[in-house]
Structures are given as C-alpha cells and as structure tokens.
Amino acid sequence: MKEKSKYGMPPPDSRAAFEHNVFLLVDELEQHAGDEAFLANRAWALGDSFEHARYLPNRRIEITNIDERMRNLANMMDWMKYLPPIQFEKNHNND
C-alpha cells in the first residue's frame, strides 16, 4: 500500500513506476478499443498526447515526450487503485 500523502496523489517514486502507470493507461485504451464513448472521453482528456509519445528502441517510453495531460491521467489511474471503494447511500422515499 502506498504511503498517504497530505498533498493528494503522490508522484511515482521511480522511472519504472512511472512507465508502469503509462502502460496502465495504454492497456486501458486497448481493452476498451470497441467502446466509442469511452475512447471519445479519453481523446477529450488526452488531446494529442499520444501523437507525441514515442518508444525508445528498447521499448521503454521516451519520457521527454510525455506531456502533463498524459502524466496526470496515468498517475491518477494507478492512484485510484488505492482509494476506498465508492459507497452509494440508498435513497429513502418518505411517501
């Protein structure tokens, strides 16, 4: 479990952790390849970030090409795994 930060989402502690977060984002896009609404939402959130992303010859990500939008979304996806589940309150009708 990640250590809780008083400032919200903690940054990754290594390049490997950051690459893992970016690969989570890429994997999510591949899993939802047929869902047009999902892809439209991610295209809105990422803009042209994927056009600038590049791999190095050893298949590592060239970090200098990753912009703020992709970095924030990728780190958020990893951070969301550690958040408590959302609990919805039941609506009671007073009829």
Buried (B, 14 or more C-beta within 10 A) or exposed (E): EEEEEEEEBBEBEEEEEBBEBBEBBBEBBEEBEEEEEBEEEBEEEBEEBBEEBEEEEEEEBEBEEBBEEBBEBBBBBBBEEEEEEEEEEEEEEEE
